[in-house]
Amino acid sequence: MTQNFDAIVIGAGYIGCSVAYHLCSAGLKTALFDQGGIASGASAANYGNIQIQDMELEKSVELTKLGQTFHAALEDELDWKIGLRKIGGLLPIENETQWEIMRLRREKLNRVGIRSELIPSERLPEVEPYLNPQNLLGALYHPDEGQVDPFQLIWGYIRRARQMGLSEFLQTEVTGLEIKNNRVCGVKTPKGNFGAKNVIVCAGAFTRRLGQSIGRNWDVRHVLGQAMVTERVDFILRNHIASASFFEAGGELKKGEILANLAISQSTHGNILVGEAMYAADHFKTHVPAKSMPAVAACWARYFPTLAKLRVLRSWSAPVADTSDGLPLLGPVSGADGLYVATAFRSTVVITPLVGKTMAQLIATGKSDLNIADFHPERTPHETH
């Protein structure tokens, strides 16, 4: 006999767990599916940073700023410690091109109420003492970011959802979606079919494959991102540091290419999280290419030579979803009533609570407080509203 639910959530990462929790809170009989375990995909590789400064500035300002507001009360809401702490964001600048990009970005950030400052190289030790200012022109600094323990955030959602009756189907791959008479009616898995009035796809890099099962070509691509973690040390980093080179225009990586940029934070436990290399691949294998970690280590040693002797405990690789226009897919799918997509967010942690609330509102009422018009799952990359 087919098991039936009010809602099925596909993907047990940050977004899927938040959506499942909020649906359970709304009184819906909810099931959570993942081909692996809880946080077994890109969420397992995430630093836990509540990033604001790197947001897309044309259409994502409301999404990001509103998302940030929910974190202060999240521990009370979940009755669970998520390791919330305040840190800053720092984008080191290496050349004049990056300086101009960051200058324009600072103006836009300040215009929308995001406090940012361009700091010359001689002042960098004030905000990040271990950062080597040699060969840097300065940095764009944003003091109002934050960080959580990513796994405690996810488990906080899962714990509360379980208390409200969440059904979990882990190690269960969803191989297809079922649509009848222009309405979703369930999902297909190797363990049988499961019925649902609503299906929410939160599958990250695997979203495109699910869309293809019903003839949809959702604009989701992926790269494999690699990073590593060191032994614990006393708290020495004050910011999440990511190179301004992330914002320089560049072509799409070709298959087999590796691009390394600095992205470094200290975890809530004291470990140094060091990345990142991006590897263009047409597969989802999680092995770490041999060239990735030396490339990351070279960036690390250049920026933080005094930390270069820390022991690396492990490295990892994970598929990271992206879209052609840099905007997420968030909202209902046209011509398939009850089907929703929530995936490919540039900075996931900051909007995790908001996306869960938004999905619950859409399913319960057909509308949401958040304006999601620009994030339609089947927009074209150059579509405007």
PLY file of the C-alpha trace (Angstrom):
ply
format ascii 1.0
element vertex 385
property float x
property float y
property float z
element edge 384
property int vertex1
property int vertex2
end_header
0.00 0.00 0.00
1.30 3.46 -0.91
2.11 5.70 2.04
0.56 9.14 1.73
1.60 12.49 3.19
0.50 16.08 3.11
4.04 17.04 2.06
7.22 15.32 0.94
10.53 17.18 1.21
13.39 15.95 -0.99
16.83 16.70 0.42
17.94 16.65 4.08
20.37 19.55 4.09
19.94 23.01 5.62
16.98 23.96 3.46
15.20 20.61 3.47
15.42 20.28 7.25
14.16 23.82 7.78
11.27 23.25 5.37
10.38 19.93 7.04
10.38 21.57 10.49
8.16 24.45 9.40
5.70 22.14 7.62
5.43 19.97 10.72
4.91 23.13 12.79
2.04 24.04 10.47
0.37 20.70 11.24
1.15 18.94 7.95
1.93 15.23 7.85
5.45 15.50 6.45
8.09 13.09 5.15
11.75 13.87 4.51
13.70 11.92 1.85
17.42 11.87 1.10
19.56 9.52 -0.95
22.13 9.69 1.85
21.76 10.75 5.46
21.05 14.01 7.24
23.37 16.71 5.83
25.19 14.25 3.59
25.55 16.59 0.59
26.78 20.17 0.28
25.48 21.05 3.77
28.06 18.69 5.27
30.79 20.81 3.69
29.43 24.19 4.77
31.29 26.57 7.11
28.14 27.70 8.92
28.68 31.38 8.12
25.75 33.79 8.19
27.09 35.73 5.22
25.60 38.99 4.07
28.35 40.87 2.29
28.55 38.48 -0.67
24.86 38.67 -1.54
23.61 39.31 -5.06
22.76 43.01 -5.04
20.12 43.37 -7.71
17.32 41.06 -6.55
18.41 39.27 -3.37
18.67 42.13 -0.87
15.27 41.56 0.74
15.87 37.80 0.86
19.24 38.14 2.60
18.44 40.99 5.00
15.16 39.45 6.10
16.83 36.05 6.47
19.41 37.47 8.85
16.75 38.73 11.25
15.56 35.22 12.22
18.85 33.93 13.66
18.87 35.86 16.93
15.75 34.04 18.19
16.47 30.67 16.60
17.97 28.97 19.67
14.88 29.86 21.70
12.55 28.73 18.91
14.27 25.36 18.52
15.21 25.00 22.22
18.62 23.95 20.95
22.08 25.51 21.06
23.36 26.18 17.55
26.64 27.90 18.49
25.54 31.32 17.29
28.30 33.94 17.49
29.08 37.23 15.83
31.98 37.51 13.38
32.85 39.91 10.58
33.40 39.47 6.88
36.64 40.47 5.14
37.41 40.49 1.40
41.17 41.03 0.84
42.02 43.02 -2.31
45.10 42.16 -4.39
44.94 44.52 -7.38
43.44 47.77 -8.66
40.68 45.97 -10.57
39.49 44.29 -7.40
39.75 47.60 -5.51
37.40 49.28 -7.97
34.96 46.35 -7.84
34.96 46.49 -4.05
34.60 50.29 -4.02
31.47 50.09 -6.14
30.20 47.19 -4.10
30.70 49.11 -0.84
28.60 51.96 -2.21
25.78 49.60 -3.13
25.96 47.75 0.19
25.82 50.95 2.20
22.94 52.19 0.05
20.82 49.18 1.03
21.77 49.44 4.70
24.64 46.94 4.88
27.46 48.55 6.84
30.73 48.15 4.92
34.12 49.85 4.87
37.15 49.87 2.56
40.23 49.36 4.72
43.76 50.13 3.41
46.45 47.47 3.91
48.13 49.26 6.83
44.91 48.96 8.85
44.28 45.28 8.17
46.03 44.09 11.38
43.38 46.02 13.34
40.58 43.82 12.06
42.47 40.55 11.37
45.81 40.37 13.22
47.07 37.12 11.64
46.39 38.22 8.05
49.57 39.09 6.14
48.97 42.53 4.54
51.99 42.24 2.26
50.95 42.38 -1.42
47.43 43.46 -0.43
45.96 46.86 -1.26
43.41 46.49 1.52
40.05 44.81 2.02
36.31 45.37 2.06
35.20 44.89 5.66
31.73 44.14 6.97
31.45 43.85 10.77
27.94 42.42 11.08
28.02 38.79 10.03
27.73 35.67 12.13
28.36 31.96 12.39
26.63 28.85 13.69
27.64 25.25 14.14
26.15 23.91 10.88
25.38 20.46 12.23
23.73 21.76 15.39
21.52 24.02 13.29
20.42 21.10 11.13
19.92 18.77 14.10
17.97 21.45 15.91
15.46 21.46 13.06
15.36 17.67 12.80
14.94 17.16 16.54
11.94 19.50 16.72
10.41 18.08 13.54
10.67 14.56 14.96
8.85 15.68 18.07
6.02 16.80 15.80
5.82 13.52 13.87
8.24 13.85 10.95
8.68 10.65 8.93
12.22 10.09 7.60
13.29 8.03 4.61
17.06 8.27 4.55
19.29 6.26 2.22
16.27 6.45 -0.09
16.86 8.07 -3.47
13.95 9.84 -5.12
14.29 8.80 -8.75
11.34 10.69 -10.14
8.31 12.88 -9.50
4.74 11.83 -10.25
2.46 14.31 -12.00
-1.16 13.59 -12.94
-3.61 16.07 -14.45
-1.13 18.91 -13.92
-0.80 18.18 -10.22
1.96 16.51 -8.25
0.82 13.33 -6.54
4.00 11.83 -5.15
7.53 10.56 -5.70
9.15 7.42 -7.07
11.90 5.56 -5.21
13.54 2.10 -5.44
11.56 1.25 -2.30
8.25 2.05 -3.94
6.09 5.08 -4.63
4.95 7.54 -1.97
1.96 9.82 -2.31
1.79 13.50 -1.37
-0.36 16.55 -1.98
2.77 18.71 -1.99
6.38 17.97 -2.94
9.22 20.38 -2.17
12.50 19.82 -4.02
15.45 20.94 -1.87
17.97 18.70 -3.58
20.77 21.13 -4.43
22.96 19.89 -7.25
20.61 16.97 -7.89
17.62 19.22 -8.60
18.14 19.28 -12.36
17.96 15.49 -12.57
14.64 15.43 -10.72
13.22 18.09 -13.02
14.19 16.06 -16.04
12.08 13.18 -14.74
9.00 15.29 -15.57
10.39 16.99 -18.64
11.53 20.20 -16.93
14.94 21.72 -17.61
15.56 23.70 -14.43
18.60 25.97 -14.62
20.73 24.26 -11.98
24.35 23.38 -12.58
27.09 22.41 -10.14
30.78 22.37 -9.40
32.58 20.21 -6.87
33.91 22.36 -4.04
36.87 21.23 -1.94
38.09 22.43 1.44
39.96 21.13 4.48
39.97 21.51 8.26
42.86 21.84 10.69
43.39 20.90 14.30
41.76 23.09 16.95
43.52 26.21 18.14
42.58 29.12 20.40
40.26 31.60 18.72
42.52 33.69 16.53
40.36 34.66 13.53
37.80 37.44 13.89
36.26 37.21 10.43
35.28 34.99 7.58
37.92 35.85 4.99
37.30 35.31 1.28
39.36 36.76 -1.55
37.89 39.67 -3.52
38.88 37.69 -6.62
35.54 35.83 -6.23
33.89 38.96 -7.61
36.10 39.38 -10.67
34.36 38.49 -13.92
35.47 35.17 -15.34
34.34 32.51 -17.72
32.70 29.28 -16.68
35.09 26.55 -15.62
35.72 23.89 -18.21
35.43 20.22 -17.32
38.47 19.09 -15.36
39.64 22.63 -14.46
40.41 23.59 -10.86
40.12 27.15 -9.56
41.42 27.95 -6.07
40.49 31.05 -4.04
40.90 31.73 -0.36
37.85 31.18 1.87
38.87 30.72 5.50
37.01 30.77 8.82
37.45 29.42 12.30
34.69 27.03 13.29
32.67 27.38 16.47
34.89 24.58 17.89
38.20 26.30 17.08
39.21 24.36 13.95
40.38 26.41 10.96
38.23 25.78 7.89
40.31 26.35 4.77
39.15 26.52 1.17
38.26 26.60 -1.47
38.94 24.85 -4.72
36.25 24.52 -7.35
36.48 21.58 -9.71
34.37 21.46 -12.86
32.96 17.97 -13.29
29.99 16.23 -14.85
29.66 13.74 -11.99
28.88 13.75 -8.27
31.82 11.73 -6.96
33.19 13.13 -3.74
36.87 12.24 -4.11
39.24 15.21 -3.77
41.35 15.82 -6.91
45.08 15.60 -6.19
45.72 19.19 -7.31
42.98 20.79 -5.21
44.47 20.77 -1.72
47.96 21.99 -2.72
46.25 24.86 -4.56
44.20 25.71 -1.46
47.25 25.38 0.80
49.19 27.84 -1.39
46.46 30.46 -0.90
46.34 29.77 2.82
50.12 30.11 3.27
50.23 33.34 1.26
47.57 35.04 3.38
48.33 33.39 6.76
52.00 32.28 6.81
52.06 32.02 10.61
49.34 29.34 10.47
50.93 27.27 7.73
52.24 24.61 10.15
48.84 23.66 11.56
47.96 19.99 11.06
45.28 19.27 8.49
42.84 16.68 9.84
40.86 15.95 6.69
39.66 17.33 3.38
36.40 16.88 1.51
34.57 17.48 -1.73
30.88 18.22 -2.27
28.65 19.17 -5.21
27.63 22.83 -4.95
24.58 24.02 -6.89
24.50 27.25 -8.87
22.37 28.94 -11.54
23.24 30.93 -14.65
22.02 34.22 -13.20
23.24 33.63 -9.63
19.71 33.66 -8.21
18.08 30.74 -6.37
15.13 28.69 -7.51
12.39 29.38 -4.98
8.67 28.93 -5.46
5.93 26.90 -7.13
6.36 25.13 -10.47
3.99 26.23 -13.23
1.68 23.54 -14.55
2.36 21.21 -11.63
0.17 22.26 -8.72
1.64 21.32 -5.36
5.23 21.11 -6.66
7.78 23.58 -5.28
11.54 24.12 -5.62
13.89 25.67 -3.06
17.53 25.33 -4.04
20.79 26.88 -5.36
21.16 29.64 -2.76
24.40 31.62 -2.93
24.78 31.78 0.88
22.53 29.19 2.42
22.82 29.60 6.18
21.63 33.20 6.29
18.33 32.39 4.57
17.70 28.91 5.99
14.99 29.91 8.54
13.32 32.28 6.08
13.05 29.71 3.30
11.41 27.19 5.65
8.86 29.79 6.77
8.24 30.87 3.17
7.58 27.35 1.95
5.16 26.70 4.81
3.30 29.93 3.97
3.08 29.09 0.27
1.70 25.62 0.92
-0.73 26.73 3.63
-2.02 29.94 2.01
-0.77 30.10 -1.59
1.23 33.26 -0.90
4.16 34.44 1.20
5.41 37.57 2.96
8.63 37.35 0.93
8.45 38.56 -2.68
9.71 35.56 -4.67
8.81 36.80 -8.18
12.47 37.00 -9.27
13.22 33.42 -8.17
10.66 31.52 -10.26
12.03 28.01 -10.90
11.37 28.17 -14.63
12.50 31.70 -15.42
15.04 32.21 -18.16
18.46 33.50 -17.02
17.80 36.96 -18.49
14.16 37.27 -17.42
13.19 40.47 -15.57
10.16 41.43 -13.53
0 1
1 2
2 3
3 4
4 5
5 6
6 7
7 8
8 9
9 10
10 11
11 12
12 13
13 14
14 15
15 16
16 17
17 18
18 19
19 20
20 21
21 22
22 23
23 24
24 25
25 26
26 27
27 28
28 29
29 30
30 31
31 32
32 33
33 34
34 35
35 36
36 37
37 38
38 39
39 40
40 41
41 42
42 43
43 44
44 45
45 46
46 47
47 48
48 49
49 50
50 51
51 52
52 53
53 54
54 55
55 56
56 57
57 58
58 59
59 60
60 61
61 62
62 63
63 64
64 65
65 66
66 67
67 68
68 69
69 70
70 71
71 72
72 73
73 74
74 75
75 76
76 77
77 78
78 79
79 80
80 81
81 82
82 83
83 84
84 85
85 86
86 87
87 88
88 89
89 90
90 91
91 92
92 93
93 94
94 95
95 96
96 97
97 98
98 99
99 100
100 101
101 102
102 103
103 104
104 105
105 106
106 107
107 108
108 109
109 110
110 111
111 112
112 113
113 114
114 115
115 116
116 117
117 118
118 119
119 120
120 121
121 122
122 123
123 124
124 125
125 126
126 127
127 128
128 129
129 130
130 131
131 132
132 133
133 134
134 135
135 136
136 137
137 138
138 139
139 140
140 141
141 142
142 143
143 144
144 145
145 146
146 147
147 148
148 149
149 150
150 151
151 152
152 153
153 154
154 155
155 156
156 157
157 158
158 159
159 160
160 161
161 162
162 163
163 164
164 165
165 166
166 167
167 168
168 169
169 170
170 171
171 172
172 173
173 174
174 175
175 176
176 177
177 178
178 179
179 180
180 181
181 182
182 183
183 184
184 185
185 186
186 187
187 188
188 189
189 190
190 191
191 192
192 193
193 194
194 195
195 196
196 197
197 198
198 199
199 200
200 201
201 202
202 203
203 204
204 205
205 206
206 207
207 208
208 209
209 210
210 211
211 212
212 213
213 214
214 215
215 216
216 217
217 218
218 219
219 220
220 221
221 222
222 223
223 224
224 225
225 226
226 227
227 228
228 229
229 230
230 231
231 232
232 233
233 234
234 235
235 236
236 237
237 238
238 239
239 240
240 241
241 242
242 243
243 244
244 245
245 246
246 247
247 248
248 249
249 250
250 251
251 252
252 253
253 254
254 255
255 256
256 257
257 258
258 259
259 260
260 261
261 262
262 263
263 264
264 265
265 266
266 267
267 268
268 269
269 270
270 271
271 272
272 273
273 274
274 275
275 276
276 277
277 278
278 279
279 280
280 281
281 282
282 283
283 284
284 285
285 286
286 287
287 288
288 289
289 290
290 291
291 292
292 293
293 294
294 295
295 296
296 297
297 298
298 299
299 300
300 301
301 302
302 303
303 304
304 305
305 306
306 307
307 308
308 309
309 310
310 311
311 312
312 313
313 314
314 315
315 316
316 317
317 318
318 319
319 320
320 321
321 322
322 323
323 324
324 325
325 326
326 327
327 328
328 329
329 330
330 331
331 332
332 333
333 334
334 335
335 336
336 337
337 338
338 339
339 340
340 341
341 342
342 343
343 344
344 345
345 346
346 347
347 348
348 349
349 350
350 351
351 352
352 353
353 354
354 355
355 356
356 357
357 358
358 359
359 360
360 361
361 362
362 363
363 364
364 365
365 366
366 367
367 368
368 369
369 370
370 371
371 372
372 373
373 374
374 375
375 376
376 377
377 378
378 379
379 380
380 381
381 382
382 383
383 384
